Amino acid sequence: DMLIADGLLSGSGTITAPFLTVAKGVVAPGGGDRVGKLTVNGDVILTSGATLLVDVQRGSADQLSVNGALSLSTTATDGASIVFNKVTDKAAPRFGDKSVIATTTDGVIGKFHLGNVNPAGSRSPSRCG
């Protein structure tokens, strides 16, 4: 098992653990300000204190690929947060563009509680949804 109690898990590649639990940290597939894919061979639990940071650019976005279940919350009022960050030196997504940001083999439990958009060059995210 892997536990991220407070910190950052960032980068592309594969992690193998029966459970990856992020209690009060950030998961950033691909690394900072670039699009990439992080694969986890095992279940992923993002608690209400966790954040999924997704870098986006025209035509692509970070992806969290889970070979297991992805658990986001236990009730309608809690759940992990999600923040979208536009990659600084790439074109912005256009209105209506769609990207897959997470895949699982065993489904998703719950939903994200908060969503934010962090425009390129902005130091503070704007809330969405």
PALOBA-628009 format. One record per residue (C-alpha): residue number from 1; residue in one letter; x, y, z. Coordinates in steps of 0.1 Angstrom, whole numbers. Each point is the difference from the previous one (the first is absolute). Layout:
<milums>
<milum><seq>NUM</seq><type>A</type><c1>X</c1><c2>Y</c2><c3>Z</c3></milum>
...
</milums>
This chain:
<milums>
<milum><seq>1</seq><type>D</type><c1>0</c1><c2>0</c2><c3>0</c3></milum>
<milum><seq>2</seq><type>M</type><c1>10</c1><c2>36</c2><c3>-6</c3></milum>
<milum><seq>3</seq><type>L</type><c1>-11</c1><c2>30</c2><c3>20</c3></milum>
<milum><seq>4</seq><type>I</type><c1>5</c1><c2>36</c2><c3>-9</c3></milum>
<milum><seq>5</seq><type>A</type><c1>-10</c1><c2>18</c2><c3>33</c3></milum>
<milum><seq>6</seq><type>D</type><c1>11</c1><c2>35</c2><c3>-11</c3></milum>
<milum><seq>7</seq><type>G</type><c1>21</c1><c2>6</c2><c3>-31</c3></milum>
<milum><seq>8</seq><type>L</type><c1>2</c1><c2>-2</c2><c3>-38</c3></milum>
<milum><seq>9</seq><type>L</type><c1>0</c1><c2>-31</c2><c3>-23</c3></milum>
<milum><seq>10</seq><type>S</type><c1>10</c1><c2>13</c2><c3>-34</c3></milum>
<milum><seq>11</seq><type>G</type><c1>13</c1><c2>-14</c2><c3>-33</c3></milum>
<milum><seq>12</seq><type>S</type><c1>-6</c1><c2>-26</c2><c3>-27</c3></milum>
<milum><seq>13</seq><type>G</type><c1>4</c1><c2>-37</c2><c3>4</c3></milum>
<milum><seq>14</seq><type>T</type><c1>-14</c1><c2>-29</c2><c3>19</c3></milum>
<milum><seq>15</seq><type>I</type><c1>-5</c1><c2>-7</c2><c3>37</c3></milum>
<milum><seq>16</seq><type>T</type><c1>-9</c1><c2>-34</c2><c3>13</c3></milum>
<milum><seq>17</seq><type>A</type><c1>-16</c1><c2>-3</c2><c3>34</c3></milum>
<milum><seq>18</seq><type>P</type><c1>-32</c1><c2>-17</c2><c3>12</c3></milum>
<milum><seq>19</seq><type>F</type><c1>-13</c1><c2>34</c2><c3>12</c3></milum>
<milum><seq>20</seq><type>L</type><c1>12</c1><c2>35</c2><c3>-6</c3></milum>
<milum><seq>21</seq><type>T</type><c1>-16</c1><c2>23</c2><c3>25</c3></milum>
<milum><seq>22</seq><type>V</type><c1>4</c1><c2>38</c2><c3>-2</c3></milum>
<milum><seq>23</seq><type>A</type><c1>-12</c1><c2>15</c2><c3>32</c3></milum>
<milum><seq>24</seq><type>K</type><c1>10</c1><c2>37</c2><c3>-2</c3></milum>
<milum><seq>25</seq><type>G</type><c1>22</c1><c2>2</c2><c3>-30</c3></milum>
<milum><seq>26</seq><type>V</type><c1>1</c1><c2>7</c2><c3>-38</c3></milum>
<milum><seq>27</seq><type>V</type><c1>2</c1><c2>-25</c2><c3>-28</c3></milum>
<milum><seq>28</seq><type>A</type><c1>13</c1><c2>17</c2><c3>-32</c3></milum>
<milum><seq>29</seq><type>P</type><c1>3</c1><c2>-25</c2><c3>-29</c3></milum>
<milum><seq>30</seq><type>G</type><c1>26</c1><c2>11</c2><c3>-24</c3></milum>
<milum><seq>31</seq><type>G</type><c1>18</c1><c2>24</c2><c3>23</c3></milum>
<milum><seq>32</seq><type>G</type><c1>-1</c1><c2>37</c2><c3>3</c3></milum>
<milum><seq>33</seq><type>D</type><c1>-14</c1><c2>20</c2><c3>-30</c3></milum>
<milum><seq>34</seq><type>R</type><c1>2</c1><c2>-29</c2><c3>-25</c3></milum>
<milum><seq>35</seq><type>V</type><c1>-24</c1><c2>-26</c2><c3>-12</c3></milum>
<milum><seq>36</seq><type>G</type><c1>7</c1><c2>-36</c2><c3>9</c3></milum>
<milum><seq>37</seq><type>K</type><c1>-14</c1><c2>-33</c2><c3>13</c3></milum>
<milum><seq>38</seq><type>L</type><c1>3</c1><c2>-16</c2><c3>34</c3></milum>
<milum><seq>39</seq><type>T</type><c1>-10</c1><c2>-37</c2><c3>3</c3></milum>
<milum><seq>40</seq><type>V</type><c1>-8</c1><c2>-16</c2><c3>33</c3></milum>
<milum><seq>41</seq><type>N</type><c1>-2</c1><c2>-38</c2><c3>1</c3></milum>
<milum><seq>42</seq><type>G</type><c1>-24</c1><c2>-2</c2><c3>30</c3></milum>
<milum><seq>43</seq><type>D</type><c1>-29</c1><c2>19</c2><c3>15</c3></milum>
<milum><seq>44</seq><type>V</type><c1>3</c1><c2>38</c2><c3>5</c3></milum>
<milum><seq>45</seq><type>I</type><c1>-17</c1><c2>18</c2><c3>29</c3></milum>
<milum><seq>46</seq><type>L</type><c1>-1</c1><c2>38</c2><c3>-2</c3></milum>
<milum><seq>47</seq><type>T</type><c1>-14</c1><c2>12</c2><c3>33</c3></milum>
<milum><seq>48</seq><type>S</type><c1>-18</c1><c2>33</c2><c3>6</c3></milum>
<milum><seq>49</seq><type>G</type><c1>33</c1><c2>17</c2><c3>7</c3></milum>
<milum><seq>50</seq><type>A</type><c1>16</c1><c2>-11</c2><c3>-33</c3></milum>
<milum><seq>51</seq><type>T</type><c1>3</c1><c2>18</c2><c3>-33</c3></milum>
<milum><seq>52</seq><type>L</type><c1>4</c1><c2>-13</c2><c3>-36</c3></milum>
<milum><seq>53</seq><type>L</type><c1>20</c1><c2>26</c2><c3>-20</c3></milum>
<milum><seq>54</seq><type>V</type><c1>-7</c1><c2>-4</c2><c3>-37</c3></milum>
<milum><seq>55</seq><type>D</type><c1>21</c1><c2>19</c2><c3>-25</c3></milum>
<milum><seq>56</seq><type>V</type><c1>-19</c1><c2>8</c2><c3>-32</c3></milum>
<milum><seq>57</seq><type>Q</type><c1>9</c1><c2>13</c2><c3>-35</c3></milum>
<milum><seq>58</seq><type>R</type><c1>-17</c1><c2>0</c2><c3>-33</c3></milum>
<milum><seq>59</seq><type>G</type><c1>-7</c1><c2>-37</c2><c3>-10</c3></milum>
<milum><seq>60</seq><type>S</type><c1>13</c1><c2>-17</c2><c3>32</c3></milum>
<milum><seq>61</seq><type>A</type><c1>0</c1><c2>-1</c2><c3>38</c3></milum>
<milum><seq>62</seq><type>D</type><c1>17</c1><c2>-19</c2><c3>28</c3></milum>
<milum><seq>63</seq><type>Q</type><c1>-15</c1><c2>-34</c2><c3>7</c3></milum>
<milum><seq>64</seq><type>L</type><c1>-2</c1><c2>-21</c2><c3>31</c3></milum>
<milum><seq>65</seq><type>S</type><c1>-3</c1><c2>-37</c2><c3>-11</c3></milum>
<milum><seq>66</seq><type>V</type><c1>-11</c1><c2>-23</c2><c3>28</c3></milum>
<milum><seq>67</seq><type>N</type><c1>2</c1><c2>-38</c2><c3>-4</c3></milum>
<milum><seq>68</seq><type>G</type><c1>-25</c1><c2>-4</c2><c3>28</c3></milum>
<milum><seq>69</seq><type>A</type><c1>-26</c1><c2>23</c2><c3>16</c3></milum>
<milum><seq>70</seq><type>L</type><c1>2</c1><c2>37</c2><c3>4</c3></milum>
<milum><seq>71</seq><type>S</type><c1>-17</c1><c2>12</c2><c3>32</c3></milum>
<milum><seq>72</seq><type>L</type><c1>-7</c1><c2>38</c2><c3>3</c3></milum>
<milum><seq>73</seq><type>S</type><c1>-26</c1><c2>4</c2><c3>28</c3></milum>
<milum><seq>74</seq><type>T</type><c1>-24</c1><c2>-18</c2><c3>23</c3></milum>
<milum><seq>75</seq><type>T</type><c1>-28</c1><c2>26</c2><c3>1</c3></milum>
<milum><seq>76</seq><type>A</type><c1>-14</c1><c2>27</c2><c3>-22</c3></milum>
<milum><seq>77</seq><type>T</type><c1>17</c1><c2>27</c2><c3>20</c3></milum>
<milum><seq>78</seq><type>D</type><c1>36</c1><c2>-12</c2><c3>2</c3></milum>
<milum><seq>79</seq><type>G</type><c1>25</c1><c2>-12</c2><c3>-26</c3></milum>
<milum><seq>80</seq><type>A</type><c1>33</c1><c2>9</c2><c3>-15</c3></milum>
<milum><seq>81</seq><type>S</type><c1>5</c1><c2>33</c2><c3>-18</c3></milum>
<milum><seq>82</seq><type>I</type><c1>10</c1><c2>4</c2><c3>-36</c3></milum>
<milum><seq>83</seq><type>V</type><c1>20</c1><c2>28</c2><c3>-14</c3></milum>
<milum><seq>84</seq><type>F</type><c1>6</c1><c2>6</c2><c3>-38</c3></milum>
<milum><seq>85</seq><type>N</type><c1>31</c1><c2>19</c2><c3>-10</c3></milum>
<milum><seq>86</seq><type>K</type><c1>6</c1><c2>13</c2><c3>-35</c3></milum>
<milum><seq>87</seq><type>V</type><c1>36</c1><c2>-10</c2><c3>-11</c3></milum>
<milum><seq>88</seq><type>T</type><c1>19</c1><c2>33</c2><c3>-2</c3></milum>
<milum><seq>89</seq><type>D</type><c1>17</c1><c2>-3</c2><c3>-35</c3></milum>
<milum><seq>90</seq><type>K</type><c1>-28</c1><c2>-19</c2><c3>-18</c3></milum>
<milum><seq>91</seq><type>A</type><c1>-33</c1><c2>11</c2><c3>-16</c3></milum>
<milum><seq>92</seq><type>A</type><c1>-30</c1><c2>0</c2><c3>22</c3></milum>
<milum><seq>93</seq><type>P</type><c1>-28</c1><c2>-25</c2><c3>-4</c3></milum>
<milum><seq>94</seq><type>R</type><c1>-29</c1><c2>13</c2><c3>-20</c3></milum>
<milum><seq>95</seq><type>F</type><c1>-36</c1><c2>2</c2><c3>12</c3></milum>
<milum><seq>96</seq><type>G</type><c1>-15</c1><c2>-34</c2><c3>-4</c3></milum>
<milum><seq>97</seq><type>D</type><c1>33</c1><c2>-19</c2><c3>-1</c3></milum>
<milum><seq>98</seq><type>K</type><c1>-2</c1><c2>-32</c2><c3>20</c3></milum>
<milum><seq>99</seq><type>S</type><c1>28</c1><c2>-21</c2><c3>16</c3></milum>
<milum><seq>100</seq><type>V</type><c1>0</c1><c2>-32</c2><c3>20</c3></milum>
<milum><seq>101</seq><type>I</type><c1>17</c1><c2>9</c2><c3>33</c3></milum>
<milum><seq>102</seq><type>A</type><c1>-5</c1><c2>-34</c2><c3>18</c3></milum>
<milum><seq>103</seq><type>T</type><c1>-5</c1><c2>-36</c2><c3>-9</c3></milum>
<milum><seq>104</seq><type>T</type><c1>-7</c1><c2>-30</c2><c3>22</c3></milum>
<milum><seq>105</seq><type>T</type><c1>-4</c1><c2>-37</c2><c3>-4</c3></milum>
<milum><seq>106</seq><type>D</type><c1>-23</c1><c2>-3</c2><c3>30</c3></milum>
<milum><seq>107</seq><type>G</type><c1>-20</c1><c2>32</c2><c3>-1</c3></milum>
<milum><seq>108</seq><type>V</type><c1>-3</c1><c2>33</c2><c3>19</c3></milum>
<milum><seq>109</seq><type>I</type><c1>-14</c1><c2>3</c2><c3>34</c3></milum>
<milum><seq>110</seq><type>G</type><c1>-13</c1><c2>35</c2><c3>9</c3></milum>
<milum><seq>111</seq><type>K</type><c1>6</c1><c2>33</c2><c3>-17</c3></milum>
<milum><seq>112</seq><type>F</type><c1>23</c1><c2>30</c2><c3>2</c3></milum>
<milum><seq>113</seq><type>H</type><c1>-11</c1><c2>25</c2><c3>26</c3></milum>
<milum><seq>114</seq><type>L</type><c1>16</c1><c2>32</c2><c3>-13</c3></milum>
<milum><seq>115</seq><type>G</type><c1>13</c1><c2>10</c2><c3>-34</c3></milum>
<milum><seq>116</seq><type>N</type><c1>23</c1><c2>29</c2><c3>-9</c3></milum>
<milum><seq>117</seq><type>V</type><c1>16</c1><c2>14</c2><c3>-32</c3></milum>
<milum><seq>118</seq><type>N</type><c1>34</c1><c2>15</c2><c3>3</c3></milum>
<milum><seq>119</seq><type>P</type><c1>6</c1><c2>22</c2><c3>-31</c3></milum>
<milum><seq>120</seq><type>A</type><c1>36</c1><c2>2</c2><c3>-13</c3></milum>
<milum><seq>121</seq><type>G</type><c1>19</c1><c2>26</c2><c3>19</c3></milum>
<milum><seq>122</seq><type>S</type><c1>-26</c1><c2>2</c2><c3>28</c3></milum>
<milum><seq>123</seq><type>R</type><c1>10</c1><c2>-6</c2><c3>36</c3></milum>
<milum><seq>124</seq><type>S</type><c1>-34</c1><c2>-7</c2><c3>13</c3></milum>
<milum><seq>125</seq><type>P</type><c1>-25</c1><c2>-25</c2><c3>-15</c3></milum>
<milum><seq>126</seq><type>S</type><c1>-35</c1><c2>10</c2><c3>-9</c3></milum>
<milum><seq>127</seq><type>R</type><c1>-28</c1><c2>-23</c2><c3>12</c3></milum>
<milum><seq>128</seq><type>C</type><c1>-20</c1><c2>-20</c2><c3>-26</c3></milum>
<milum><seq>129</seq><type>G</type><c1>-29</c1><c2>-21</c2><c3>10</c3></milum>
</milums>
